[in-house]
Amino acid sequence: MSGGLWRWRELLPVRRWDFITHLGEGATPLQPAPRLGGSLGLDNLAVKRESLNPGGSFKARGMAVAVSRAVELGAKHLVAPSAGNAGGALAAYAAAAGVRATVVMPADAPEPNVVEVLATGADLILLDGLISDCGRLARLICEETGGFELSTLKEPYRVEGKKTMGLELAEHLGWRLPGAIVYPTGGGTGVVGMWKAFEELESMGLIGHERPRMFCVQAEGCAPIVRAFRDGSRFAQAWVGAATAAGGLRVPGAVGDFLILDAVRQSGGSAVAVPDSEMFAMQKRLGSLGLGYVSLETAAAAAGLRALVDAGLIGRGEAVVLFDTGAGFKSPSPAEMRAPRSVPNDVDYWKERVLPGLRAV
């Protein structure tokens, strides 16, 4: 197996390649975004299109490696809490590997994520609570059933899959790194993984000691990393009353909080929070600028990038990479983006009510 993220097989923990479960993950494009960059006052902006992974999100990377390694170690039942996309990815890769999976999601998880888990044959539990509550139930299930827990940073293999984003980024850019990376941050495994990738690349002599400034973007209704960064804290206290429509950002307490904060501070980066209203507006704007239908998490990152540029934290001439972590069809949408009412099958109606509006445009 040599395609996708498995192009980096020597740097990944799976030892026997007959245990690899591969659905086409990795090798996502780094897309120049001149129209978006121009609207933000940036000359060199590119978008890393993680939404093109299997299942429509970057979660495929971590689960591909974690499931492959867990099965190699003899696991037969894999368990994880999820705000949505990770659960879908676990279900898909467990099915491909021929092992059982149990996913615990908040009851208000987006319907596409729920359907994805059910369609791929995993056991699904919907819990009235947050992702942190789902984590407690997932741990109990593992204790009682002997399942293998794949919660974020509760095992070492998901971060290994996520680090391939950093490896790919360096290769995309000719073994140079961008000046800044802007990343939507919930559990933050992507930030931790990329930071690890850069260290490994330097140790192999493929890059120098320079690092991109890492910028984390969270939702105003759930911003523990932003608060800890501003307070100068090494650890992030759990956010009380977490609320945001971006399910992937509704993580009140990240297990790897100090690792995320270390990467941000050591890189000279920062952390910002944006309101949900800006996410929805930016989601539509990104689509109109030719970047397709992206997730609210991706839209949050773009809104955060705008705030960073406005604050002078990212300069016009810098090479900037914005991470598109998920496809929009897996996110809830505001009322103004829902389908319009149908029109009657009547030529006179079309002439009187439909064509005038189109001519006006």
Rosetta blueprint (number, residue, H / E / L):
1 M L
2 S L
3 G L
4 G H
5 L H
6 W H
7 R H
8 W H
9 R H
10 E H
11 L H
12 L L
13 P L
14 V L
15 R L
16 R L
17 W H
18 D H
19 F H
20 I L
21 T L
22 H L
23 L L
24 G L
25 E L
26 G L
27 A L
28 T L
29 P L
30 L E
31 Q E
32 P E
33 A L
34 P H
35 R H
36 L H
37 G H
38 G H
39 S H
40 L H
41 G L
42 L L
43 D L
44 N E
45 L E
46 A E
47 V E
48 K E
49 R E
50 E H
51 S H
52 L H
53 N L
54 P H
55 G H
56 G H
57 S E
58 F L
59 K H
60 A H
61 R H
62 G H
63 M H
64 A H
65 V H
66 A H
67 V H
68 S H
69 R H
70 A H
71 V H
72 E H
73 L L
74 G L
75 A L
76 K L
77 H E
78 L E
79 V E
80 A E
81 P E
82 S L
83 A L
84 G L
85 N H
86 A H
87 G H
88 G H
89 A H
90 L H
91 A H
92 A H
93 Y H
94 A H
95 A H
96 A H
97 A H
98 G L
99 V L
100 R E
101 A E
102 T E
103 V E
104 V E
105 M E
106 P E
107 A L
108 D L
109 A L
110 P L
111 E H
112 P H
113 N H
114 V H
115 V H
116 E H
117 V H
118 L H
119 A H
120 T L
121 G L
122 A L
123 D E
124 L E
125 I E
126 L E
127 L E
128 D L
129 G L
130 L L
131 I H
132 S H
133 D H
134 C H
135 G H
136 R H
137 L H
138 A H
139 R H
140 L H
141 I H
142 C H
143 E H
144 E H
145 T H
146 G L
147 G L
148 F E
149 E E
150 L L
151 S L
152 T L
153 L L
154 K L
155 E L
156 P L
157 Y L
158 R H
159 V H
160 E H
161 G H
162 K H
163 K L
164 T H
165 M H
166 G H
167 L H
168 E H
169 L H
170 A H
171 E H
172 H H
173 L L
174 G L
175 W L
176 R L
177 L L
178 P L
179 G L
180 A E
181 I E
182 V E
183 Y E
184 P E
185 T L
186 G L
187 G L
188 G L
189 T H
190 G H
191 V H
192 V H
193 G H
194 M H
195 W H
196 K H
197 A H
198 F H
199 E H
200 E H
201 L H
202 E H
203 S H
204 M L
205 G L
206 L L
207 I L
208 G L
209 H L
210 E L
211 R L
212 P L
213 R E
214 M E
215 F E
216 C E
217 V E
218 Q E
219 A E
220 E L
221 G L
222 C E
223 A L
224 P H
225 I H
226 V H
227 R H
228 A H
229 F H
230 R H
231 D H
232 G L
233 S L
234 R L
235 F L
236 A L
237 Q L
238 A L
239 W L
240 V L
241 G L
242 A L
243 A L
244 T L
245 A L
246 A L
247 G H
248 G H
249 L H
250 R L
251 V L
252 P L
253 G L
254 A L
255 V L
256 G L
257 D H
258 F H
259 L H
260 I H
261 L H
262 D H
263 A H
264 V H
265 R H
266 Q H
267 S H
268 G L
269 G L
270 S E
271 A E
272 V E
273 A E
274 V E
275 P L
276 D H
277 S H
278 E H
279 M H
280 F H
281 A H
282 M H
283 Q H
284 K H
285 R H
286 L H
287 G H
288 S H
289 L H
290 G H
291 L H
292 G L
293 Y L
294 V E
295 S L
296 L H
297 E H
298 T H
299 A H
300 A H
301 A H
302 A H
303 A H
304 G H
305 L H
306 R H
307 A H
308 L H
309 V H
310 D H
311 A L
312 G L
313 L L
314 I L
315 G L
316 R L
317 G L
318 E L
319 A E
320 V E
321 V E
322 L E
323 F E
324 D E
325 T L
326 G E
327 A E
328 G H
329 F H
330 K H
331 S L
332 P L
333 S L
334 P L
335 A H
336 E H
337 M H
338 R L
339 A L
340 P L
341 R L
342 S L
343 V L
344 P L
345 N L
346 D L
347 V H
348 D H
349 Y H
350 W H
351 K H
352 E H
353 R H
354 V H
355 L H
356 P H
357 G H
358 L H
359 R H
360 A H
361 V L
